């Protein structure tokens, strides 16, 4: 592609799926999660993420099994 052809393109930003407020909320949540991790604590929000990322799936909690007709 030559320089003349490139000049015909219009640069358009990728649409954001989140607002600035949502981005700030996510950033603050991540900061809190990282703080807890540094303290050796697990945040409720991140519980199970590492195991899922490693491919470990804990067995589901089953209260009782019933047979359906």
N, C-alpha and C positions, 0 to 999 in steps of 0.2 A: 504494500500500500504506500503510495507516495504522499509527500507532505501536502499536496493540494487536496487529496482525498480526505486526509485527516482533518483539515480545516472545515470540512462540511459537517462534521459531527458536533452535536451539542452535548456538553457534559451535564449530566443530570445526577443529583445526589440520590443515593439509595434511600427509599422511604423508610423512615424509622417506625418500628412497630410499637415503640413505647414513647411516652411523653418524657419531658425533662424531669418532672416530679417522680415518675415511675423509675427512671434511671437512678435518681438520687436515693429512692427508697431501697432499691436493689443493692446499690453500693453500700449503704449503711448496714443492711442486713449481712452482706458479705463481710464487712469490717467486723461486725459483732461475732460472726461465726469464726473468723480467723483469730480474734482475741480469745474466745473460749478454747479454741484448739491449742493455742500457745500455752494456756493454763492447764492443759491436759483434760479438758472437759469436752463433752460431746453436746453440740446444740441439738435441740429437738428437731429443728429444721433439716439438719444434715444427717440425721440418724438413718443408717442403712445405705447412704450414697456410696461409701467406699466399697462395701461388700457387693453392691450391684455393679459397680464399675469393674470389679475384679471377677465378675461372673458368678459370685456366690449368691444363691437365693435361699434364704431361710425357709424352712417348711412353714406352711400356713398354720395358724392356730385353728384347730378344728374342735368344736364343742361336741358335736355328735353327727353321726352319719345316718341318713335315713334312705330307705329304698323307695324309689318312685315307681308307680305302676305305669 
